[in-house]
Amino acid sequence: MKKVLVATILVLTFALTCVAQEVCKRHTEPEGGFSFCPPDGWRIEQKTGDKYKMVFGTPTNGFTPNINIREGESAAPLADYVAANIAYLLANAEKEVGAANVKVLGQSDFVTASEQRGMKVVFQSVFKGFLVRTIQYISNGKGGKKILVTCTALESDKDVLDVVFDRSMKTFQMD
């Protein structure tokens, strides 16, 4: 009886592990050495002048939620880089990207499914008349680079899209 119980537990554990495994169409950026699973149904586009492709959701109320990726270069520890990035955005967001009234709503550690450690910073601002929520996931890249994944949506969509962004960024990995 004990053998049957142990065998049943092993089979169930294996089955649950298989179900929990990631099933997605992974987007790879070979030049950056990373990949992630974009949200289901979102489109991927290369914008002129951008190193990495952007990911776009379905527009709601005149605004298109998006994910864009940038690279920074710094030998500073990640926490110092994030602090400098926040200070820079607060001081320059309006003249650089047209975002006004930028506020930091929160900051926390973030760990992906592949154990990539990073930081998550949540901002709120007014952009072209929209109250937007921006979540940055910042991690160490290859060769002293930092990877900044910026997810932006309407503040009013936070209950739905914060979960979508977190789920997508949990799949982020350095390849």
C-alpha positions as CSV (number, residue, x, y, z in Angstrom):
1,M,0.0,0.0,0.0
2,K,2.8,2.4,0.9
3,K,4.5,1.8,-2.5
4,V,1.2,2.6,-4.4
5,L,0.8,5.8,-2.4
6,V,4.4,6.9,-3.0
7,A,4.1,6.0,-6.7
8,T,0.8,8.0,-6.9
9,I,2.4,11.1,-5.3
10,L,5.4,10.9,-7.6
11,V,3.1,10.7,-10.7
12,L,1.0,13.6,-9.5
13,T,4.0,15.7,-8.7
14,F,5.5,15.1,-12.2
15,A,2.1,15.8,-13.8
16,L,1.7,19.1,-12.0
17,T,5.3,20.1,-12.8
18,C,4.6,19.5,-16.5
19,V,1.4,21.6,-16.4
20,A,3.2,24.4,-14.6
21,Q,6.0,24.6,-17.2
22,E,6.0,27.7,-19.4
23,V,4.0,27.4,-22.6
24,C,4.5,30.5,-24.7
25,K,5.9,31.9,-27.9
26,R,9.3,33.2,-26.6
27,H,10.6,36.4,-28.1
28,T,14.4,36.4,-28.4
29,E,16.6,39.4,-28.8
30,P,20.0,37.8,-29.9
31,E,21.9,41.1,-29.8
32,G,20.9,41.7,-26.2
33,G,21.3,38.1,-25.2
34,F,17.8,37.8,-23.6
35,S,14.3,36.5,-24.2
36,F,10.9,36.6,-22.7
37,C,7.3,35.6,-23.4
38,P,5.2,38.6,-24.5
39,P,1.6,38.7,-23.4
40,D,-0.7,36.6,-25.5
41,G,-2.2,38.4,-28.5
42,W,0.2,41.3,-28.3
43,R,2.1,42.3,-31.5
44,I,5.8,42.7,-31.8
45,E,7.2,45.5,-34.0
46,Q,10.6,47.0,-34.8
47,K,10.5,50.8,-34.6
48,T,13.0,52.8,-36.6
49,G,16.0,53.8,-34.5
50,D,15.3,51.3,-31.7
51,K,17.8,48.6,-31.0
52,Y,15.1,46.2,-29.7
53,K,11.6,45.4,-30.8
54,M,8.6,46.8,-29.0
55,V,5.5,44.9,-27.9
56,F,2.0,46.4,-28.2
57,G,-1.3,45.4,-26.7
58,T,-4.8,46.4,-27.7
59,P,-5.6,50.1,-27.5
60,T,-8.1,51.1,-24.8
61,N,-9.6,54.6,-24.4
62,G,-7.2,55.9,-27.0
63,F,-4.0,54.6,-25.4
64,T,-2.0,51.5,-26.5
65,P,-0.3,49.6,-23.7
66,N,3.3,48.7,-24.6
67,I,6.5,47.1,-23.5
68,N,9.8,48.5,-24.7
69,I,13.4,47.6,-23.9
70,R,16.4,49.8,-23.5
71,E,20.0,49.1,-22.6
72,G,22.2,51.1,-20.3
73,E,25.8,50.8,-19.6
74,S,27.1,51.0,-16.1
75,A,29.5,49.1,-13.8
76,A,27.6,50.3,-10.8
77,P,25.8,47.8,-8.6
78,L,22.1,47.4,-9.7
79,A,20.7,49.2,-6.7
80,D,22.8,52.3,-7.4
81,Y,22.0,52.2,-11.1
82,V,18.2,52.0,-10.3
83,A,18.5,54.9,-7.8
84,A,20.3,57.0,-10.5
85,N,17.8,56.0,-13.1
86,I,14.9,57.1,-10.9
87,A,16.6,60.5,-10.1
88,Y,17.2,61.0,-13.8
89,L,13.6,60.3,-14.8
90,L,12.2,62.5,-12.1
91,A,14.4,65.4,-13.3
92,N,14.1,64.8,-17.0
93,A,11.0,62.9,-18.0
94,E,9.1,66.0,-19.2
95,K,11.7,67.3,-21.6
96,E,12.9,63.8,-22.7
97,V,9.6,62.0,-23.3
98,G,6.9,64.5,-22.6
99,A,5.7,63.0,-19.3
100,A,4.7,65.4,-16.6
101,N,3.9,65.0,-12.9
102,V,6.1,61.9,-12.6
103,K,5.8,60.1,-9.2
104,V,7.4,57.0,-7.9
105,L,4.7,54.7,-6.5
106,G,6.8,51.9,-5.4
107,Q,10.0,49.9,-5.7
108,S,10.8,46.3,-5.0
109,D,13.1,43.4,-5.8
110,F,12.0,41.2,-8.6
111,V,13.0,37.6,-9.5
112,T,12.2,35.8,-12.7
113,A,11.4,32.1,-13.1
114,S,15.0,31.6,-14.3
115,E,16.3,33.3,-11.1
116,Q,17.3,36.5,-12.9
117,R,17.3,39.1,-10.1
118,G,16.4,42.6,-10.7
119,M,14.3,45.5,-9.4
120,K,10.8,46.7,-10.2
121,V,9.9,50.4,-10.0
122,V,6.4,51.7,-10.5
123,F,5.8,55.3,-11.8
124,Q,2.7,57.3,-12.4
125,S,2.7,60.3,-14.8
126,V,0.6,62.3,-17.2
127,F,1.6,61.6,-20.8
128,K,-0.3,63.4,-23.7
129,G,-3.2,64.0,-21.4
130,F,-3.4,60.3,-20.2
131,L,-2.8,59.3,-16.6
132,V,-0.3,56.4,-17.2
133,R,1.3,53.8,-15.0
134,T,4.8,52.7,-16.0
135,I,6.5,49.7,-14.5
136,Q,10.3,49.3,-15.1
137,Y,11.9,46.0,-14.6
138,I,15.7,46.6,-14.4
139,S,18.3,43.9,-14.3
140,N,22.0,43.2,-15.1
141,G,22.6,42.3,-18.7
142,K,25.8,41.0,-20.3
143,G,29.1,42.7,-20.3
144,G,28.3,45.4,-17.7
145,K,25.1,46.4,-19.3
146,K,21.8,47.0,-17.6
147,I,18.5,46.0,-19.2
148,L,15.5,48.2,-18.7
149,V,12.1,46.8,-19.6
150,T,9.5,49.5,-19.5
151,C,5.8,48.5,-19.4
152,T,3.3,51.3,-19.9
153,A,-0.5,51.4,-19.7
154,L,-3.3,53.6,-18.5
155,E,-3.5,53.9,-14.7
156,S,-7.1,52.8,-14.9
157,D,-6.0,49.4,-16.4
158,K,-3.6,48.6,-13.6
159,D,-5.7,45.9,-12.0
160,V,-5.5,43.9,-15.2
161,L,-2.2,44.9,-16.8
162,D,0.0,44.9,-13.8
163,V,-0.6,41.1,-13.6
164,V,0.0,40.8,-17.4
165,F,3.3,42.7,-17.2
166,D,4.5,40.7,-14.1
167,R,3.6,37.4,-15.8
168,S,5.5,38.3,-18.9
169,M,8.5,39.6,-17.0
170,K,8.7,36.5,-14.9
171,T,9.7,34.7,-18.1
172,F,12.6,37.1,-18.8
173,Q,15.9,35.4,-19.0
174,M,19.4,36.0,-20.2
175,D,20.2,33.5,-22.9
